[in-house]
Structures are given as structure tokens and as C-alpha cells.
Amino acid sequence: MQRQTSENSHQYAGQPKKKPLHINAFVLLFLVVLLSAAMTYIMPAGEYDRVEKDGRTLVVPNSFHWSESSPVGFFHAFTSFHEGMVNAGGIIFFVLIIGGAFGILKATGALDALIVSLTRKLGKRELLLIPVLMLFFGAGGTLMGMAEETIVYIAIVTPLAIALGFDAIVGFAIVSVGANIGFMSAVLNPFNIGVAQSIADLPTFSGIGLRIVLFFTLYSAGVLYVFRYAKKVKTHPELKFTGHLQNDSIENAGNMTKLTNRHKWILSLFLFNFIILIFGVIKLGWYITEIAALFLLFGVVIGLIGKLGPNKMADSFIDGAKELIGGALIIGFAQAILVVIQDGKLIDTILFYASSVLGELSPILNAIGMFLVQLFLNFLVPSGSGQAALTMPILAPLSDLVGVTRQTAVLAFQLGDGISNALFPTSGVLLAGLAVAGIPFTRWIKWVTPLICIQIVISIIFLIVAQLIHYGPF
């Protein structure tokens, strides 16, 4: 992506041009894997006992014991990359299949026609898209735990945002920030709040009132943050970052693409695809395998309606998957970190030290400490339900001992788990979404860090309020 020449206008005459600092995501993850391997020689290994309950593996509180050291050797650090690829195979192939399906959709011309049509109809009201779409994705995150599903929406909203005069970051943020706000507020999210409350022996979805207020607080902050940046981009076009989507291609599409009846049939069918997806996720318990199959099926049907022909469909599928191969590989690299830490038996050691420190704090600081612990642990265990199963059996009884209500402990978990999903490179969904939008990980971190800080402040305020009101029922 070429940098805008106007960025250089602030250079003093004769001053050498400074190259922007950019760390390739693969290099960053490679270094983290090596650092994690080195830590297995320094930190002692330890383990908690675990039991099976209702199909879940739970940690047994007060069962931590030191175990024989299991350092990860130099060659093992390199084998972890293949293991990470294998472990992340499900989401890697999910991303590639979704990319292929969108390649077929793109080849029909229907998506470009929709973008151009919306651009013309919105006129000067394009800024309204931000609060409306972020509310939609926020609702998806807070009601059904929308995560992997956002990847397919990013492929639609990002070029739409560019066509409306914004950039790739605005398009990605509308989907990703919106869904993540919903996920962390977890009004009725079965994958984090449902699991955590069940483990903590709390009534399912109890304490909903405070979480609704939390949702709208986080939503307002997120919308204002994205809205402010979008207006800045509109005012100063030289600041735009279009990822791998060139402005010229969007403008050319507007000159030569017309929304035909065939396009309308294709888009209507694609909308029907999402209706089936929502029904399958909520009612049938679908996950990425079924979702990938659904998109592949609809991709073939859409290709037939678009009169692409078998060979053209196959070529379009490959082209679509090819665009996401970098993001798919990054997901495997991220999983390699988890392989090293698990093989080195460091996860339980870290959990033991963290939970031990919490017992030395006051009740309010304990609640904040639990939140910070969960925030960090999400780097190691990016799965919301997996993190709940790992930490809540320990933090729930610990909260009884340190004067924190169990409901507050669950709130600390959901906030710590949710916020860092937009920050840590171990989140496969984040990396895959960035790959779809064509946004480098380091550039996204620079943009989103102030918002993360705002969300952390809001989280701490809500945790203090929760502790003061004895957020319960217990």
C-alpha cells in the first residue's frame, strides 16, 4: 500500500525521510514463541488437578502442586509452529472457505453493485452507518456471542466504508469493535457469561440489569471513538488507509457497475444465508464447520445464479481464498505460542501466582485485580468459555474469601476476557479479520490502544460500583 505523499509535507527541507516503524506480524509472533520457550527454563512448572463435569474440564481449587519441569527445547519451539497450525486447523480452513465463497460473490459483481448503490442513496448521511451498524453487531455479540461470524461481515463492510469516503480501519472497527463491545458486556452471551455463571453456581443470566447499562456505556464510547476518527478521515483524505482495497478500484466500480435484477437475487440469497446462519447458531448449535459448509453451499448457488460456470467459480474460489492465506498462516503462528506454554506447564503456574496475589488486596482492589488477571490470561487462553472453565473454579471460591461477590468476579472475568480480544495476537478471529480488511496488526494496535484504555477505565468504574452495591445475588 502506497503511503500518501501529503504525509511527507511536514518534513523539513533537507531532512532525511524517516521510515515508519513496522514489525511484520509473523516476526512478532515468532519472537513471542521463542520468548515463551525461554520462560519454560526459568519459571517452575505446576499443575492443578482437573475433573470432568457436564462435559467440561474444570480446575479443582486448592489442588495446585509443583511438577517436574518440562522445558521446551530449541527444536521443539520450531515444531510448535506445525502443531499450532494443526490445532488451529478448524479456524484456518474456515477462513479459507469463507474467503473462497466471497471470491465467488465478488466475481458476480453483485457486491460492487451494492456498494455503489448504497453510496449513491446515502448521499451526505453516510456517518449514520456507524451507530446503526455498530448497534447491530453489538447486539449480535451480546446476545449470541458473535465472534468468528464477524469475519464474513468485515469483507462486506470494509469496502463499503471505503466507498463512502472512510477507510479500511473504519469498516473493520464498525464490525469488530461493535461485536466485541457486545461480547464483553455479555447481556445474554451463552459462551462467556453463561458458562462462568454456571461454574460459579449463580442463576443463569442473573444480574442482567447492570450488564445492560454496561452495554450502552461501552457502545456509546465505541461509537464516539469510531465516529470521531471517521470524521477526521473525511476531513483529511490523506490520512486514509485502504488496506489491500485500492480507492481506484472502488471508484471504477462506481463507473461501470449497475445493480441489476440478477444482482438483487444474488444479494437476497446471500441475506437469506445469514438468516439460516443465525438460526443454525442459536437453535442448532452450529459452529465454524457448519458455518463454513453453509457459505460454501451458498457460494456455489450464487455462482450458478451469476452464470459464472464451473471453471470460473473454481478460479474465483481460489482467488478469494488466496487473499486470506496470510491471515490464515498467522492464526497458526499465534497458536504456536499456546502450544509452547502448555507443553512447558506454565499456564497453571501463572494462574497460581496470580490468584495468590489477589488474596492480599482489599475487596475493591481484589475485584480490579481479578479483572487485570483475566485481561492477561486472555493472551494465553483466547477462548471465552475455555478461560471461564480454567479460572472461575478458582476465582469463584477465592471471591468468597476476599469479600468479593461471585457475580462481581464473573463481571471481572467477562470484561477482562472481552477487552483483550481486540488487542492480543493470540486471538485468531482478530488476526483473520485484520487479514480480510488488509490492516497490519501493528497499525491496528496503534489505532485501537486509546479505545482499549477507555474501555479499561469504564470496566474499573463498573467493577467498583458492582462491589459497592454488592452485585449479586451473591
KEKETOR-592630 format. One line per 3 residues: number of its first residue (from 1); their letters; for each residue y, z, x of C-alpha. Coordinates in steps of 0.02 Angstrom, whole numbers. Each point is the difference from the previous one (the first is absolute). Layout:
KEKETOR-592630
NUM) A) Y:Z:X | ...
This chain:
KEKETOR-592630
1) MQR) 0:0:0 | 164:-52:74 | 135:132:9
4) QTS) 165:-42:-82 | 129:-61:124 | 133:111:-78
7) ENS) -91:151:65 | 60:-52:171 | 183:-6:-53
10) HQY) 24:181:50 | -49:-35:180 | 142:14:125
13) AGQ) 40:-155:100 | -103:-10:157 | -112:144:-54
16) PKK) -185:-39:17 | -91:-20:-164 | -111:148:-40
19) KPL) -172:-33:-67 | -46:104:-153 | -133:132:29
22) HIN) -160:-57:-82 | -173:75:23 | -143:-105:-63
25) AFV) -101:96:-129 | -162:-40:90 | 70:74:161
28) LLF) 58:156:-92 | -169:29:-81 | -92:-36:162
31) LVV) 101:134:90 | -30:125:-141 | -189:-30:14
34) LLS) 5:34:187 | 107:156:-26 | -121:63:-133
37) AAM) -146:-28:118 | 89:98:136 | 31:144:-122
40) TYI) -188:18:-26 | -11:61:180 | 140:126:-23
43) MPA) -20:74:-174 | -155:103:-40 | -121:-69:-128
46) GEY) -32:93:-161 | -76:-23:-170 | 2:71:-176
49) DRV) -158:11:-103 | -2:-120:-148 | -89:-2:-166
52) EKD) -28:-133:-132 | 79:35:-170 | 19:-122:-144
55) GRT) -29:-146:116 | 132:58:125 | -18:77:172
58) LVV) 103:159:9 | 48:111:146 | -65:179:-9
61) PNS) 146:121:31 | -20:128:141 | -145:-101:72
64) FHW) 90:-71:151 | -95:15:162 | 22:-71:173
67) SES) -123:-134:47 | -54:-93:154 | 134:-111:69
70) SPV) -18:-183:-44 | 123:-95:110 | 24:-184:-34
73) GFF) -29:-98:159 | 99:-148:64 | -123:-130:-60
76) HAF) -25:92:-165 | 187:-15:-30 | -22:-188:4
79) TSF) -154:-1:-111 | 102:97:-128 | 96:-159:-40
82) HEG) -156:-88:-60 | -55:155:-94 | 172:10:-79
85) MVN) -14:-182:-54 | -169:35:-78 | 59:158:-87
88) AGG) 153:-91:-68 | -101:-154:-46 | 25:28:-186
91) IIF) 189:-1:4 | 7:-133:137 | -98:-125:-103
94) FVL) 93:55:-156 | 162:-51:85 | -71:-167:56
97) IIG) -71:-43:-171 | 163:47:-86 | 94:-105:126
100) GAF) -115:-147:-34 | 24:16:-188 | 187:-1:23
103) GIL) -17:-151:112 | -76:-93:-148 | 137:62:-115
106) KAT) 133:-54:124 | -77:-173:15 | 21:-29:-188
109) GAL) 189:19:20 | 7:121:-147 | 63:147:103
112) DAL) 143:-100:77 | 46:-66:-172 | 3:177:-70
115) IVS) 110:62:141 | 125:-140:-23 | 1:22:-190
118) LTR) 32:187:13 | 136:-29:128 | 92:-116:-117
121) KLG) -20:110:-155 | 52:163:83 | 162:-72:66
124) KRE) 108:146:55 | -116:135:-68 | -130:-5:138
127) LLL) 37:180:53 | -75:59:-165 | -170:-51:66
130) IPV) -1:147:120 | 1:148:-124 | -106:-94:-128
133) LML) -139:-54:118 | 1:164:96 | -24:94:-163
136) FFG) -148:-114:-41 | -84:29:168 | 45:185:-4
139) AGG) -88:16:-167 | -152:-88:73 | -5:120:146
142) TLM) 24:159:-100 | -119:-45:-143 | -142:-95:84
145) GMA) 23:30:186 | 54:-179:37 | -27:-31:186
148) EET) -106:-148:55 | 55:-93:-156 | 179:-7:65
151) IVY) -50:-126:133 | -15:-140:-128 | 169:44:-77
154) IAI) 84:-2:170 | -49:-182:18 | 94:-39:-161
157) VTP) 153:113:11 | 44:-31:183 | 36:-187:-16
160) LAI) 86:35:-166 | 117:124:86 | 40:-127:137
163) ALG) 35:-134:-130 | 122:118:-88 | 101:24:159
166) FDA) -83:159:65 | -130:7:139 | -183:40:33
169) IVG) 35:185:24 | 78:14:-173 | -148:-90:-79
172) FAI) -127:107:92 | 95:162:-36 | 12:-36:-187
175) VSV) -190:-3:-9 | -53:120:138 | 135:134:-19
178) GAN) -13:-8:-190 | -189:23:-2 | 5:133:136
181) IGF) 130:101:-96 | -118:-2:-148 | -150:44:107
184) MSA) 81:151:82 | 73:69:-163 | -173:-20:-78
187) VLN) 40:36:-182 | -175:-55:-53 | -71:-73:160
190) PFN) -189:31:-5 | -27:-39:184 | 107:137:76
193) IGV) 60:127:-128 | -159:-15:-103 | -115:32:148
196) AQS) 109:136:77 | 19:100:-161 | -186:-12:-32
199) IAD) -39:71:173 | 131:137:-22 | -77:47:-170
202) LPT) 162:-42:-91 | 4:-80:-173 | 1:-188:19
205) FSG) 177:-72:4 | 77:171:-31 | 181:28:56
208) IGL) 49:-174:-60 | 179:49:-47 | 59:30:178
211) RIV) -87:-158:61 | 93:-106:-130 | 166:69:64
214) LFF) -62:-32:177 | -41:-181:-43 | 172:-41:-68
217) TLY) 85:89:146 | -98:-98:129 | 21:-160:-103
220) SAG) 190:20:-7 | 11:31:187 | -112:-149:38
223) VLY) 93:-120:-114 | 169:51:71 | -64:-24:178
226) VFR) -73:-173:-32 | 149:-49:-110 | 124:47:137
229) YAK) -92:-103:130 | -18:-148:-120 | 187:-3:-33
232) KVK) 31:8:187 | -113:-150:28 | 87:-97:-139
235) THP) 170:38:77 | -55:-36:178 | -131:-141:-4
238) ELK) -15:4:189 | -96:165:-18 | -140:-80:-99
241) FTG) -178:10:64 | -112:-127:-86 | -164:36:88
244) HLQ) -111:-154:9 | 86:-72:-154 | 140:-115:54
247) NDS) 157:-13:-106 | -7:-189:17 | -170:-9:-84
250) IEN) 64:104:-147 | 154:-109:-20 | -100:-160:11
253) AGN) -118:65:-133 | 150:22:-114 | 49:-181:25
256) MTK) -168:-78:-34 | -98:123:-108 | 7:4:-189
259) LTN) -91:122:-112 | -119:-111:-98 | -117:43:-143
262) RHK) -145:-5:123 | 90:128:107 | 27:109:-152
265) WIL) -186:-5:-41 | -42:47:179 | 123:145:2
268) SLF) -58:61:-171 | -179:0:62 | 53:94:155
271) LFN) 88:129:-109 | -160:17:-102 | -87:33:165
274) FII) 108:155:25 | -36:60:-176 | -186:-9:37
277) LIF) 31:85:168 | 88:149:-81 | -137:15:-131
280) GVI) -135:-9:134 | 82:132:110 | 34:122:-142
283) KLG) -149:-26:-114 | -138:-67:113 | 40:88:163
286) WYI) 26:-159:99 | 48:8:182 | 36:-129:134
289) TEI) -167:-93:-13 | 20:-35:-185 | 186:-37:20
292) AAL) -35:-126:138 | -132:-84:-107 | 121:-9:-146
295) FLL) 134:-86:105 | -126:-120:76 | -60:-48:-175
298) FGV) 175:-26:-66 | 47:-94:159 | -136:-127:-34
301) VIG) 48:-16:-184 | 184:-20:45 | -45:-133:128
304) LIG) -95:-97:-133 | 146:10:-122 | 117:-54:139
307) KLG) -112:-151:35 | -18:42:184 | -179:-59:22
310) PNK) -139:94:93 | 54:-50:176 | 183:37:-31
313) MAD) -46:169:-75 | -106:43:152 | 137:-53:121
316) SFI) 131:98:-99 | -112:154:0 | -19:-9:189
319) DGA) 187:-25:23 | 37:152:-108 | -126:110:92
322) KEL) 63:-64:168 | 174:70:-33 | -72:176:-16
325) IGG) -124:1:144 | 121:97:112 | 22:137:-129
328) ALI) -188:6:-30 | -33:27:185 | 133:136:9
331) IGF) -92:95:-136 | -156:3:109 | 101:59:151
334) AQA) 72:141:-104 | -173:55:-53 | -51:9:183
337) ILV) 115:152:17 | -98:91:-134 | -165:-48:83
340) VIQ) 55:80:164 | 65:160:-80 | -155:20:-108
343) DGK) -122:-34:143 | 97:122:109 | -16:136:-136
346) LID) 187:31:0 | 42:-13:-185 | -70:171:-45
349) TIL) 77:79:155 | 171:-63:-49 | -28:60:-178
352) FYA) -54:173:62 | 153:24:110 | 118:-61:-136
355) SSV) -72:114:-133 | 3:149:119 | 187:-21:33
358) LGE) 40:-2:-186 | -61:178:-23 | 141:66:111
361) LSP) 144:-65:-109 | 92:64:-154 | -55:-70:-171
364) ILN) 140:-130:-9 | -26:-52:181 | -187:-5:-33
367) AIG) 27:-127:-138 | 110:-106:114 | -126:22:141
370) MFL) -141:-62:-111 | 105:-152:-40 | 32:-36:185
373) VQL) -185:22:40 | -48:-124:-135 | 135:-119:60
376) FLN) -79:-1:173 | -180:-4:-59 | 32:-160:-96
379) FLV) 7:-86:169 | -182:49:26 | -62:-14:-179
382) PSG) 103:-132:-92 | -106:12:-157 | 80:112:-133
385) SGQ) -165:55:-77 | -79:17:173 | 143:110:61
388) AAL) -13:106:-157 | -185:25:29 | 32:46:181
391) TMP) 145:123:-17 | 9:72:-175 | -161:105:17
394) ILA) 90:89:142 | 180:0:-60 | -41:54:-178
397) PLS) -78:169:51 | 128:14:141 | 140:-13:-127
400) DLV) -71:151:-91 | 11:101:160 | 177:-48:51
403) GVT) 84:14:-171 | 12:-185:-45 | -60:-58:-171
406) RQT) -142:-124:4 | 103:-122:-102 | 134:6:135
409) AVL) -132:-30:133 | -58:-155:-96 | 182:-57:-13
412) AFQ) 17:19:188 | -157:-104:22 | 54:-144:-112
415) LGD) 174:-11:77 | -62:7:180 | -136:-126:-37
418) GIS) 115:-119:-94 | 156:-5:109 | -88:-47:161
421) NAL) -91:-146:-82 | 160:-99:32 | 9:56:181
424) FPT) -166:14:92 | -90:-151:76 | -169:71:-54
427) SGV) 44:-52:-179 | -92:-163:-22 | 94:-38:-160
430) LLA) 168:16:88 | -50:-112:144 | -78:-130:-115
433) GLA) 155:-2:-110 | 113:-21:151 | -109:-144:57
436) VAG) 19:-85:-169 | 189:20:6 | 9:-51:183
439) IPF) 89:161:53 | -38:75:173 | -58:181:-10
442) TRW) 136:61:120 | 137:-84:-103 | -65:81:-159
445) IKW) -4:172:82 | 182:-19:53 | 50:-47:-178
448) VTP) -103:128:-96 | 23:155:110 | 165:56:-82
451) LIC) -83:-15:-172 | -148:102:63 | 121:136:58
454) IQI) 81:1:-173 | -171:15:-82 | -48:143:116
457) VIS) 159:95:-48 | -35:-28:-186 | -180:58:26
460) IIF) 53:160:86 | 124:38:-140 | -134:-24:-132
463) LIV) -123:109:97 | 129:139:12 | 33:-13:-187
466) AQL) -186:-2:-36 | -26:158:101 | 148:89:-79
469) IHY) -58:-39:-178 | -182:41:45 | -54:-176:-45
472) GPF) -166:18:-85 | -96:44:-104 | -54:86:161
